[in-house]
Amino acid sequence: MSMIRITKIFKFETAHALAGYDGLCKHIHGHSYELQVTIKGEPIADPSSPKMGMVMDFGDLKQLVSRLIVDRYDHALVLSEESRHLVPEHNSDLFGKVLIVPWQPSSEGFLVDFARVLRAELPGGVTLHHMLLRETPSSFAEWYAEDNL
């Protein structure tokens, strides 16, 4: 059989601030992120499977990435543990969806975390091949499985 790669694109809005950074991104700001997720595997060859000929159903991939990443990060403020003190304790209306993470919430940090959670939940025979996270129209970070064996 043939090894095939499939890609699904996701969009979400997230705010963040980079603790200790020496530029403007040390301030809370947001991005309209675009995430491209590429998986690879051999198409299902079982004629009795409703997914025959597919590496993974695009709808199943959408559900998985939405549950693990998009739903979690969309319209959230993401801060590193070093910035926890910036979130007021008694303003849940304005700071209702704040995620405190143990890593710097840069595009690179997001990709490392996304890869960790996706790899753990992909079905057997399917592997994460590549991700691209576009922060602005001209700036993006990429993660490749071959670089992270």
PyMOL commands that set and color helices and strands:
alter all, ss='L'
color gray80, all
select helices_A, chain A and resi 24-26+58-73+81-86+107-121+145-147
alter helices_A, ss='H'
color red, helices_A
select strands_A, chain A and resi 4-16+29-41+76-80+98-101+126-136+139-144
alter strands_A, ss='S'
color yellow, strands_A
deselect
rebuild
show_as cartoon
